[in-house]
């Protein structure tokens, strides 16, 4: 009997993001930097172009979506006083995306399109994700996890990226009790 190879987290993450790569070609038509259309058709301010740093990989619309995702995963005053926006987490992730396997990086874009445009409907919310309140975004994340399959995979990928890039910042170490790599002890 043929055995199916064990699915590791890394393989799952890569396959999930690669599967979403094709979706990255879909424009974020409902979301433009600075405003989004609400369910009533009114324009709602989300952020201005002045707030978006120079980007290495993502488009401004994708950056706005990522910033909303990271802020939802790691809000200010959550487990720690420091939150994702305090450390510029979305910009940090953007700067690392070009270093990843191109299919995974492109898939990450697809995952952002999915979160921004498709995931809100899982919780009965109107897209875009970045235009929702913190409570509504949390409800969308819970719905993604409960839906299983692709939505849960996208949620886990976004959580993995958010937490990995957040907790590897020197500024977050003091909150976890980590005093830094042993290799740096002599330089202190």
Beta strands, then each sheet from edge to edge (+ up, - down):
strand 1: 31-32
strand 2: 35-37
strand 3: 43-45
sheet 1: 1+ 2- 3+
end
